[in-house]
Amino acid sequence: MSSDLGSKVVIVNFKAYAEVDGPKASALAKACQDVAAETGASIVACPPIVELSAVAASVKIPVLSQNIDPKKPGSATGWVTPSMVKACGCAGTLINHAEHKMPIESIAEAIRMAHELGLVTVVCAESVEKAKEIAAYAPEYIAVEPPELIGGDISVTTADPAIVRNTVDAVKSVDSSIRVLCGAGVKNGRDVTAAISLGAEGVLLASGVVKATDPHAVLRDLVSGL
Ligand code: G3P
């Protein structure tokens, strides 16, 4: 399994929006795949966990789980083991999203278990300090997202460009191989261009794509900024 989702990447977190309930998750993943094929851009789908197998079977672009729990297969009712995510056909996983936070010890163990299975890890951080702390555990990607900007209309790259630049510097000072993404309020190609110019290697976004009336058009615009 490659540990690389692409040198510059747009990751679409489907979250738990009603717009992606049931088969609609695979439909949105196919839109991501269409635009990736048209443009050559790296687009990654991150559907709800209950749709992982269906989505991974319906597209060839990388699929991420929205979470894993650091649990072994077996007596772990209701938890999401790295092993089951791997078996669904996922390339990797998000960890520690602002809406699904974990203690640092669990983050470290989840990264370790994911790596044992060849799963790529994209770990979210709400601050420069948290990103630096997480960098010690060598995930492939760290995505900085200020919680107060999530779901809003002002991109982190406009509202708080310093957090992006400072996270890039802090993470690279610990491990220069970790790629830094940013997210929260990212809506269009201009926001993506701004992210890249701040040193990020892509974006993590949700509402701008999931709630769009024409996701293909929004995705084309987003990747034009890579
Ligand atoms: O994981 C992406 C997310 O938290 C950002 O959400 O809706 O601001 O793009 P949104």
Residues whose N, C-alpha, C, O or C-beta is under 5 A from the ligand:
A	BS01	G3P	N13 L149 I150 G151 G152 G183 A184 G185 V186 L204 L205 A206 S207 G208
